[in-house]
């Protein structure tokens, strides 16, 4: 089985060719920057970065740091909520 884009329990297969994955990721980011136009949306930027993170160590490290930060933030908010209630 080839590379997959996994977000939670949702999985989407990606092309096996590296150049095609990079092209798809770049197109998503560029089109996402034009999100003010009809049909296109700003949601395409993070999706494109996730696709690019499969082939770029720099983007992969940034994505992982964001995931760790988000998880810690979520735990801290849950702890504050539990302490209040």
PyMOL commands that set and color helices and strands:
alter all, ss='L'
color gray80, all
select helices_A, chain A and resi 18-33+43-52+57-84
alter helices_A, ss='H'
color red, helices_A
select strands_A, chain A and resi 4-7+10-13
alter strands_A, ss='S'
color yellow, strands_A
deselect
rebuild
show_as cartoon
